[in-house]
Amino acid sequence: MTEKLKGIAASAGVAVAKAYLLVQPDLSFETKTVENSDNEETRLDAALTASTDELSLIKEKAEASLGADAASVFDAHMMVLSDPDFVSQIKDTIKSKKENAEAALKEVADSFITIFEGMTDNPYMQERAADIKDVTKRVMANLLGVKLPSPALINEEVIIVADDLTPSETAQLDKKYVKAFVTNIGGKTSHSAIMANTLEIPAVLGLGNITELVKNGDLIAASGLTGEVVINPDEATQAEFKAAGEAYAKQKAEWAQLKNAETLTADGKHFELAANIGTPKDVEGVNDNGSEAIGLYRTEFLYMDSDHFPTEDEQYEAYKAVLEGMNGKPVVVRTMDIGGDKKLPYFQMPEEMNPFLGWRALRISLSEGGDAMFRTQLRALLRASVHGRLRIMFPMVALVSEFRKAKAIYDEEKANLISEGTAIADNIEVGIMVEIPAAAVLADQFAKEVDFFSIGTNDLIQYTMAADRMNEKVSYLYQPYNPSILRLIDNVIKAAHAEGKWTGMCGAMAGDQTAVPLLMGMGLDEFSMSATSVLQTRALMKRLDSKKMEELAHKALTETSTVEEVLTLVDEYTK
């Protein structure tokens, strides 16, 4: 039966393909007493073999798409499967308790997990608990005869249907086969949207209950341009979506002609258009889309795609690859932004009532538990600085004293490396991400000490409006064009310019075609967005007059009190 849904258009593009449900199956079971223990052991051996085969294939795919380091986690998983102590204990439990294999597996796995989680003085052994959990889930699925979804193993054209997508799941998606994804939750600024834009995969999010409405193999038409999704579309609807996809492809081809053009307004003013990335692999897309810089390298993916804290050398190689890949163009690297919804299986974090306002990002880096990790990252960055034009940015800064403390650690590690005879570039800029209203309000004082600002609007908006950007019930309060948000942004830009510093923006607002004219008028120096938005934005700027945009911004800042009034003004000045 055909069903039409409307969600949030989070990543541009249109697709028509079969559904692939990325939902966790029910792994519940009954504990049973068995007469034939040999039969249960045979079932266990078959499940272990099937799990090993699956992991080998997933590892092979992950190596091809993510690199050997990121795929090494699967080696740890296969080691658990072949651990004689682990396997023999399960078989002994089957025999001694006359239990079915499922019950024995859970019992032994739980005891191993408890032991490893208790090794608080040995982070490496604590990490093994997460491996055992993952492996146990896979073996249990094979015992129960159900399949765990494995996006890395997809080998036909599909549209992923999920409740949400984790960063690691999104990173496994192969663009060759995954034509789009649609989810129950999420919005334009969620991590799944950010990754979809980076991978150039169309996405429609916040559909509510699409996982309940779709079966594996159902045909789906999805538009990341309009937010429309149709389940089991008729032929006319399929043709309509395909035509929209072709029209968008044609539009992209027109924008592509601006790839090597300078970003100039109609009256000849230059703005810097940069791109956001998550991994060194994304640099190719940055260059293909004619970006003039990288305005945000989210280094937390180095940590999230690993089963251990990345070493100084591992990080150095990643940063070097990005800097070299940009051929002398500026690269803003954000230091590790872990916390909130970005967890590490090998790093114990406290349970918090509101983790987004809790112990995260620079707060971890400046703590006793994160200091060594922070110093390792800074040393790797400093060593890599000779390979390009490096800018370092600290996230989640609320206090001037936090910046001073982070900068002091940076200066200390720089002095240490120089004394060791390591070459360091002499043009590194050090700035902060302005995402906490306190920093935006006090921008005039921060501007005396930093080299630059980069405004993170995704968090700045949710913190200013006291509205969780992932909560559909308050999504109406996520208002990038609200005059209060515009005034905060204007305050940051003016404060930077008064001290001869520059201001960039790396939140979703920087690539928002409605916000761009306003930001141009305020004098934002650098716009950093998903690489796929760069050429569209260059085309927009090319037809706008910077003096008229200044007039627009002035009116929006001084004469409006609602989003609707701002939108009317933008319409008036850009049509």
C-alpha positions as CSV (number, residue, x, y, z in Angstrom):
1,M,0.0,0.0,0.0
2,T,1.3,3.5,-0.9
3,E,2.0,5.8,2.0
4,K,3.3,9.4,1.9
5,L,5.3,10.9,4.8
6,K,6.9,14.3,5.3
7,G,10.1,14.7,7.2
8,I,13.1,17.0,7.5
9,A,15.2,17.4,4.3
10,A,18.6,17.0,5.8
11,S,20.9,16.2,2.9
12,A,20.2,17.1,-0.7
13,G,19.4,14.6,-3.5
14,V,16.6,12.2,-4.6
15,A,16.5,8.4,-4.7
16,V,14.2,5.5,-5.5
17,A,15.3,2.1,-4.2
18,K,14.5,-0.9,-2.1
19,A,14.3,-0.5,1.7
20,Y,17.0,-2.0,3.9
21,L,15.9,-1.9,7.6
22,L,18.8,-1.1,9.9
23,V,17.0,-2.0,13.1
24,Q,18.2,-4.3,15.9
25,P,16.4,-7.6,15.9
26,D,14.7,-9.1,19.0
27,L,17.4,-11.2,20.7
28,S,15.2,-12.4,23.6
29,F,15.1,-16.1,24.4
30,E,13.9,-18.6,26.9
31,T,16.2,-20.5,29.2
32,K,15.6,-24.2,28.6
33,T,16.8,-27.4,30.1
34,V,18.2,-29.7,27.5
35,E,18.8,-33.5,27.4
36,N,21.2,-33.4,24.5
37,S,24.2,-31.2,25.4
38,D,26.1,-32.3,22.3
39,N,23.4,-30.9,20.1
40,E,23.7,-27.5,21.9
41,E,27.5,-27.5,21.5
42,T,27.1,-28.2,17.8
43,R,24.6,-25.2,17.5
44,L,27.1,-23.0,19.4
45,D,30.0,-24.1,17.0
46,A,27.9,-23.3,14.0
47,A,27.0,-19.8,15.4
48,L,30.6,-19.1,16.2
49,T,31.7,-20.1,12.7
50,A,28.9,-18.0,11.1
51,S,29.9,-15.0,13.3
52,T,33.6,-15.3,12.3
53,D,32.7,-15.4,8.6
54,E,30.5,-12.3,9.0
55,L,33.2,-10.4,10.9
56,S,35.9,-11.3,8.3
57,L,33.7,-9.9,5.5
58,I,32.8,-6.8,7.5
59,K,36.5,-6.2,8.3
60,E,37.4,-6.5,4.6
61,K,34.8,-4.0,3.6
62,A,35.7,-1.6,6.5
63,E,39.4,-1.8,5.5
64,A,38.5,-0.8,2.0
65,S,36.2,2.1,3.0
66,L,37.7,3.3,6.3
67,G,41.3,2.1,6.3
68,A,43.2,-0.5,8.3
69,D,43.2,1.4,11.6
70,A,39.4,1.8,11.8
71,A,38.9,-1.8,10.8
72,S,41.2,-3.2,13.5
73,V,38.3,-3.3,16.0
74,F,37.0,-6.3,14.1
75,D,40.3,-8.2,14.8
76,A,39.6,-7.8,18.5
77,H,36.1,-9.2,18.0
78,M,37.4,-12.2,16.1
79,M,39.9,-12.8,18.9
80,V,37.0,-13.1,21.4
81,L,35.3,-15.7,19.1
82,S,38.4,-17.8,19.0
83,D,39.3,-17.4,22.7
84,P,39.5,-21.0,24.1
85,D,38.7,-19.9,27.6
86,F,35.6,-18.0,26.6
87,V,34.3,-20.9,24.3
88,S,35.2,-23.7,26.7
89,Q,33.4,-22.0,29.6
90,I,30.2,-21.7,27.5
91,K,30.4,-25.4,26.6
92,D,31.1,-26.4,30.2
93,T,28.0,-24.4,31.3
94,I,25.9,-26.2,28.7
95,K,27.1,-29.6,30.0
96,S,27.0,-28.9,33.8
97,K,23.7,-27.0,33.9
98,K,22.1,-28.8,31.0
99,E,21.2,-25.4,29.6
100,N,20.5,-24.3,26.0
101,A,23.3,-22.6,24.2
102,E,21.7,-19.1,24.3
103,A,21.4,-19.2,28.2
104,A,25.0,-20.5,28.6
105,L,26.3,-17.8,26.2
106,K,24.6,-15.0,28.1
107,E,25.7,-16.3,31.5
108,V,29.4,-16.6,30.5
109,A,29.5,-13.4,28.5
110,D,27.9,-11.4,31.4
111,S,30.6,-12.8,33.8
112,F,33.4,-11.8,31.5
113,I,31.9,-8.3,30.9
114,T,31.6,-7.8,34.7
115,I,35.2,-8.8,35.2
116,F,36.6,-6.5,32.5
117,E,34.4,-3.5,33.4
118,G,35.7,-3.8,37.0
119,M,39.4,-3.4,35.9
120,T,39.3,0.4,36.5
121,D,43.1,0.6,36.7
122,N,43.6,-1.0,33.3
123,P,41.8,0.9,30.5
124,Y,42.9,-1.6,27.8
125,M,41.2,-4.5,29.6
126,Q,38.1,-2.3,30.3
127,E,37.9,-1.9,26.5
128,R,37.5,-5.6,26.0
129,A,34.1,-5.5,27.8
130,A,32.6,-3.6,24.8
131,D,34.2,-6.2,22.4
132,I,32.5,-9.0,24.3
133,K,29.1,-7.3,24.2
134,D,29.3,-6.8,20.5
135,V,30.5,-10.3,19.8
136,T,27.9,-11.9,22.1
137,K,25.1,-10.0,20.3
138,R,26.3,-11.4,16.9
139,V,26.6,-15.0,18.2
140,M,23.2,-14.8,19.9
141,A,21.7,-13.6,16.6
142,N,23.1,-16.6,14.8
143,L,21.9,-19.0,17.5
144,L,18.4,-17.5,17.2
145,G,18.5,-17.5,13.4
146,V,18.1,-13.8,13.0
147,K,20.4,-11.4,11.1
148,L,22.1,-8.4,12.6
149,P,22.0,-5.5,10.1
150,S,25.5,-4.9,8.7
151,P,25.6,-1.8,6.5
152,A,29.1,-2.6,5.4
153,L,27.9,-5.8,3.7
154,I,25.2,-4.1,1.5
155,N,25.9,-5.0,-2.2
156,E,22.8,-3.7,-4.0
157,E,21.1,-0.3,-4.4
158,V,19.1,0.4,-1.2
159,I,17.6,3.2,0.9
160,I,18.5,2.7,4.6
161,V,15.6,2.8,7.0
162,A,16.5,3.3,10.7
163,D,15.4,4.8,14.0
164,D,18.6,6.9,13.8
165,L,22.2,6.3,12.5
166,T,25.2,6.4,14.8
167,P,28.4,8.0,13.4
168,S,30.1,4.6,13.1
169,E,27.1,3.1,11.2
170,T,27.0,6.1,8.8
171,A,30.7,5.8,8.2
172,Q,30.1,2.2,7.0
173,L,27.7,3.3,4.2
174,D,29.0,2.7,0.7
175,K,27.7,5.5,-1.6
176,K,27.8,3.1,-4.5
177,Y,24.9,1.1,-3.0
178,V,23.3,3.3,-0.3
179,K,21.3,5.8,-2.3
180,A,19.7,7.6,0.6
181,F,18.7,7.1,4.2
182,V,15.5,7.9,6.1
183,T,15.1,7.9,9.9
184,N,12.5,8.1,12.7
185,I,14.4,10.9,14.6
186,G,17.0,13.6,13.9
187,G,17.1,16.9,12.2
188,K,19.2,19.1,10.0
189,T,22.0,19.5,12.6
190,S,22.1,15.9,14.0
191,H,25.3,13.9,13.4
192,S,23.6,11.6,10.9
193,A,22.7,14.7,8.8
194,I,26.2,16.0,9.1
195,M,27.7,12.7,8.0
196,A,25.1,12.3,5.2
197,N,26.1,15.7,3.8
198,T,29.8,14.8,4.0
199,L,29.2,11.5,2.2
200,E,26.8,13.2,-0.3
201,I,24.0,10.7,0.5
202,P,20.4,12.1,0.4
203,A,18.7,12.0,3.8
204,V,15.3,12.6,5.2
205,L,15.1,12.6,9.0
206,G,12.5,13.0,11.7
207,L,9.8,10.8,10.1
208,G,8.5,9.5,13.4
209,N,7.7,5.8,12.8
210,I,8.9,4.9,9.3
211,T,10.7,1.8,10.7
212,E,7.2,0.4,11.7
213,L,5.7,1.2,8.3
214,V,8.4,-0.3,6.1
215,K,9.4,-3.9,5.5
216,N,12.7,-5.1,4.0
217,G,12.5,-4.9,0.2
218,D,9.6,-2.4,0.0
219,L,10.2,0.2,-2.7
220,I,10.9,3.8,-1.3
221,A,11.1,7.2,-3.0
222,A,12.9,9.8,-0.9
223,S,13.7,13.4,-1.6
224,G,16.4,15.1,0.5
225,L,15.3,18.3,-1.2
226,T,11.7,18.5,0.0
227,G,11.6,16.0,2.9
228,E,9.0,13.9,1.1
229,V,9.1,10.1,1.4
230,V,6.7,7.7,-0.4
231,I,6.5,4.0,0.6
232,N,5.7,1.7,-2.4
233,P,5.2,4.5,-4.9
234,D,3.2,3.9,-8.1
235,E,5.0,4.3,-11.4
236,A,3.9,7.9,-11.9
237,T,5.3,8.9,-8.5
238,Q,8.6,7.0,-9.2
239,A,8.9,8.9,-12.5
240,E,8.2,12.2,-10.7
241,F,11.0,11.5,-8.1
242,K,13.4,10.4,-10.7
243,A,12.8,13.5,-12.8
244,A,13.4,15.7,-9.7
245,G,16.7,13.8,-9.1
246,E,17.7,14.4,-12.8
247,A,16.9,18.1,-12.4
248,Y,19.0,18.4,-9.3
249,A,21.9,16.6,-11.0
250,K,21.6,19.1,-13.8
251,Q,21.7,22.0,-11.3
252,K,24.8,20.5,-9.7
253,A,26.5,20.3,-13.1
254,E,25.9,24.0,-13.5
255,W,27.3,24.8,-10.1
256,A,30.3,22.6,-10.9
257,Q,31.4,25.1,-13.5
258,L,32.3,27.4,-10.6
259,K,34.7,24.9,-9.1
260,N,37.8,26.8,-9.8
261,A,36.2,30.3,-9.6
262,E,37.0,32.8,-6.8
263,T,34.2,33.4,-4.4
264,L,33.1,36.9,-5.3
265,T,29.9,38.8,-4.9
266,A,28.3,40.7,-7.8
267,D,30.2,43.8,-6.7
268,G,33.5,42.0,-6.3
269,K,33.8,41.4,-2.5
270,H,35.6,38.1,-1.6
271,F,34.4,35.7,1.1
272,E,36.2,32.4,2.0
273,L,34.2,29.3,1.4
274,A,35.4,26.3,3.4
275,A,34.2,22.7,4.0
276,N,33.7,20.6,7.1
277,I,35.2,17.1,7.3
278,G,35.2,14.1,9.6
279,T,38.1,12.0,8.2
280,P,41.2,12.4,5.9
281,K,39.2,10.6,3.2
282,D,36.8,13.6,3.0
283,V,39.5,15.8,1.6
284,E,38.9,14.5,-1.9
285,G,35.3,15.8,-1.7
286,V,36.5,19.1,-0.4
287,N,38.8,19.6,-3.4
288,D,36.3,18.2,-5.9
289,N,33.8,20.9,-4.7
290,G,36.2,23.8,-5.1
291,S,36.5,24.6,-1.4
292,E,39.1,27.3,-0.4
293,A,39.8,25.8,3.0
294,I,38.7,23.3,5.6
295,G,36.8,25.3,8.3
296,L,36.2,22.3,10.6
297,Y,38.0,19.0,10.9
298,R,36.1,17.0,13.5
299,T,38.9,15.0,15.1
300,E,36.6,13.0,17.4
301,F,36.0,10.6,14.5
302,L,39.7,9.5,14.9
303,Y,38.8,8.4,18.4
304,M,35.3,7.0,17.6
305,D,36.6,4.9,14.7
306,S,39.3,3.3,16.9
307,D,39.2,0.7,19.7
308,H,41.9,2.6,21.6
309,F,43.1,6.2,22.2
310,P,44.8,7.1,18.9
311,T,48.6,7.4,19.5
312,E,50.5,10.5,18.7
313,D,51.9,8.9,15.6
314,E,48.5,7.7,14.4
315,Q,47.1,11.2,14.8
316,Y,50.1,12.9,13.2
317,E,49.6,10.8,10.1
318,A,45.9,11.7,9.9
319,Y,46.6,15.5,10.3
320,K,49.5,15.3,7.9
321,A,47.3,13.7,5.3
322,V,44.7,16.4,5.6
323,L,47.2,19.3,5.5
324,E,49.1,17.9,2.6
325,G,45.8,17.1,0.8
326,M,44.8,20.8,1.0
327,N,48.0,21.9,-0.8
328,G,48.6,25.0,1.4
329,K,45.0,26.0,1.9
330,P,44.0,26.7,5.5
331,V,42.8,23.8,7.7
332,V,40.9,24.4,11.0
333,V,41.3,21.4,13.2
334,R,39.0,21.2,16.2
335,T,40.5,19.4,19.2
336,M,38.6,16.4,20.4
337,D,34.9,17.0,21.0
338,I,33.8,13.9,22.9
339,G,30.8,13.8,25.1
340,G,27.1,14.6,24.6
341,D,26.1,11.8,22.2
342,K,29.6,11.0,21.1
343,K,30.9,8.3,23.4
344,L,34.0,6.1,23.3
345,P,33.7,2.4,24.3
346,Y,37.1,2.5,25.8
347,F,36.7,5.7,27.9
348,Q,34.6,5.7,31.0
349,M,32.3,8.7,31.2
350,P,29.9,9.5,34.0
351,E,26.2,9.1,33.6
352,E,24.8,12.6,33.4
353,M,21.4,14.1,33.6
354,N,22.2,16.4,30.6
355,P,25.4,15.2,28.9
356,F,25.2,18.0,26.2
357,L,25.7,20.5,29.0
358,G,28.0,18.3,31.0
359,W,31.6,16.9,30.9
360,R,32.5,17.2,27.2
361,A,35.0,18.6,24.7
362,L,37.5,21.0,26.2
363,R,36.2,20.3,29.7
364,I,37.5,16.8,29.4
365,S,40.7,17.9,27.8
366,L,41.5,20.3,30.7
367,S,40.6,17.7,33.4
368,E,42.9,15.4,35.2
369,G,41.4,12.4,33.2
370,G,41.8,14.1,29.8
371,D,45.1,16.1,30.1
372,A,47.4,13.4,28.7
373,M,45.0,12.8,25.8
374,F,44.9,16.5,25.1
375,R,48.7,16.8,25.2
376,T,49.0,13.9,22.8
377,Q,46.7,15.5,20.3
378,L,48.4,18.9,20.5
379,R,51.8,17.3,20.0
380,A,50.6,15.5,16.9
381,L,49.0,18.7,15.5
382,L,52.2,20.7,16.2
383,R,54.3,18.1,14.5
384,A,52.0,18.0,11.5
385,S,51.9,21.8,11.2
386,V,54.9,21.9,8.8
387,H,52.9,20.1,6.2
388,G,50.4,22.9,5.5
389,R,48.6,25.9,7.0
390,L,47.2,24.8,10.3
391,R,44.6,26.5,12.5
392,I,43.7,24.9,15.9
393,M,40.4,25.5,17.5
394,F,39.2,24.6,21.0
395,P,35.5,23.6,21.4
396,M,33.0,24.3,24.1
397,V,34.7,27.3,25.7
398,A,32.7,29.2,28.2
399,L,35.4,31.1,30.1
400,V,38.4,33.2,29.1
401,S,40.3,31.3,31.8
402,E,39.5,28.0,30.0
403,F,41.1,29.4,26.8
404,R,44.1,30.6,28.7
405,K,44.6,27.2,30.4
406,A,44.3,25.4,27.0
407,K,46.7,27.9,25.3
408,A,49.2,27.4,28.1
409,I,49.2,23.6,27.6
410,Y,49.6,24.3,23.8
411,D,52.6,26.6,24.5
412,E,54.1,24.1,26.9
413,E,53.9,21.2,24.4
414,K,55.2,23.5,21.6
415,A,58.2,24.5,23.7
416,N,58.8,20.8,24.5
417,L,58.8,19.8,20.9
418,I,61.1,22.6,19.9
419,S,63.6,21.7,22.6
420,E,63.5,18.1,21.3
421,G,64.5,19.5,17.9
422,T,61.1,19.0,16.2
423,A,60.3,21.4,13.4
424,I,57.1,23.4,14.0
425,A,55.4,25.9,11.6
426,D,55.6,29.5,12.7
427,N,52.2,30.6,11.3
428,I,49.8,28.4,13.4
429,E,46.6,30.2,14.5
430,V,44.8,29.3,17.7
431,G,41.2,30.1,18.2
432,I,37.9,29.0,19.8
433,M,34.6,27.7,18.7
434,V,31.9,30.1,19.8
435,E,29.0,27.8,20.7
436,I,28.2,28.9,24.3
437,P,26.2,32.1,24.6
438,A,28.6,33.3,27.4
439,A,31.5,33.3,25.0
440,A,29.4,35.1,22.3
441,V,28.4,37.8,24.8
442,L,32.0,38.3,26.0
443,A,33.5,38.1,22.5
444,D,35.2,41.5,22.9
445,Q,37.3,40.1,25.7
446,F,38.0,36.8,24.0
447,A,39.0,38.6,20.8
448,K,42.0,40.2,22.6
449,E,43.5,36.8,23.2
450,V,42.4,34.4,20.3
451,D,43.6,34.5,16.7
452,F,40.1,33.8,15.4
453,F,36.6,32.7,16.1
454,S,34.5,30.0,14.5
455,I,30.8,30.1,15.4
456,G,29.2,26.7,16.0
457,T,25.6,27.7,15.4
458,N,24.2,24.2,15.9
459,D,24.9,24.4,19.6
460,L,24.8,28.1,20.0
461,I,21.1,28.1,18.8
462,Q,20.0,25.3,21.0
463,Y,21.7,26.8,24.1
464,T,20.4,30.3,23.4
465,M,16.9,29.1,22.9
466,A,17.0,26.4,25.6
467,A,15.7,23.9,23.1
468,D,17.2,20.5,22.4
469,R,17.8,20.4,18.7
470,M,17.1,16.6,18.6
471,N,13.7,17.0,20.3
472,E,10.9,17.2,17.7
473,K,8.5,18.7,20.3
474,V,10.6,21.8,20.6
475,S,12.0,21.9,17.1
476,Y,10.0,25.1,16.4
477,L,12.4,26.9,18.7
478,Y,15.4,25.9,16.7
479,Q,15.5,29.3,14.8
480,P,18.7,30.2,13.0
481,Y,17.1,33.5,11.7
482,N,15.7,34.6,15.1
483,P,16.9,38.2,15.7
484,S,18.4,37.2,19.1
485,I,20.7,34.7,17.3
486,L,21.6,37.2,14.6
487,R,22.5,39.8,17.3
488,L,24.8,37.3,19.0
489,I,26.5,36.4,15.7
490,D,26.9,40.1,14.9
491,N,28.4,40.8,18.3
492,V,31.1,38.1,17.7
493,I,32.0,39.3,14.2
494,K,32.2,43.0,15.3
495,A,34.3,42.0,18.4
496,A,36.8,40.1,16.2
497,H,37.0,42.9,13.6
498,A,37.7,45.5,16.3
499,E,40.8,43.5,17.2
500,G,41.9,42.8,13.6
501,K,40.8,39.2,13.9
502,W,38.6,37.1,11.6
503,T,35.5,35.2,12.2
504,G,34.2,32.0,10.5
505,M,31.2,29.8,11.0
506,C,31.1,26.1,10.9
507,G,27.6,25.3,11.9
508,A,24.8,24.3,9.5
509,M,23.8,27.9,9.2
510,A,26.9,28.8,7.2
511,G,25.6,26.8,4.3
512,D,21.9,27.7,4.7
513,Q,20.9,29.6,1.6
514,T,18.5,31.8,3.5
515,A,21.1,32.7,6.2
516,V,24.0,33.3,3.8
517,P,22.8,36.8,2.6
518,L,22.4,37.9,6.3
519,L,25.8,36.6,7.2
520,M,27.4,38.3,4.2
521,G,25.8,41.6,5.3
522,M,27.2,41.1,8.8
523,G,30.7,40.7,7.4
524,L,31.3,37.0,8.3
525,D,34.8,36.3,6.8
526,E,34.7,32.5,6.4
527,F,31.7,30.2,5.7
528,S,32.4,26.5,6.4
529,M,29.7,23.9,5.4
530,S,29.3,20.4,4.0
531,A,31.5,20.2,0.8
532,T,28.3,19.6,-1.2
533,S,27.0,23.1,-0.4
534,V,30.1,25.0,-1.4
535,L,29.3,25.5,-5.1
536,Q,25.6,26.3,-4.5
537,T,26.7,29.0,-2.0
538,R,29.3,30.4,-4.4
539,A,26.6,30.6,-7.1
540,L,24.3,32.5,-4.7
541,M,27.0,34.9,-3.6
542,K,27.9,35.6,-7.2
543,R,24.5,37.2,-7.8
544,L,24.3,39.2,-4.5
545,D,25.6,42.8,-4.0
546,S,27.5,43.0,-0.7
547,K,26.4,46.6,0.0
548,K,22.7,45.6,-0.4
549,M,23.4,42.7,2.0
550,E,24.8,45.1,4.6
551,E,21.6,47.1,4.4
552,L,19.6,43.8,4.8
553,A,21.6,42.8,7.8
554,H,21.3,46.2,9.4
555,K,17.5,46.1,9.1
556,A,17.2,42.5,10.3
557,L,19.3,43.4,13.4
558,T,17.6,46.7,14.3
559,E,14.0,46.5,12.9
560,T,12.8,42.9,13.5
561,S,11.5,40.9,16.4
562,T,10.4,37.7,14.8
563,V,11.7,35.1,12.4
564,E,8.9,35.8,10.0
565,E,9.9,39.4,9.7
566,V,13.5,38.4,9.0
567,L,12.4,36.0,6.3
568,T,10.3,38.6,4.6
569,L,13.3,41.0,4.6
570,V,15.6,38.3,3.1
571,D,13.0,37.6,0.4
572,E,12.7,41.3,-0.4
573,Y,16.5,41.8,-0.8
574,T,17.4,38.6,-2.6
575,K,14.6,38.1,-5.1
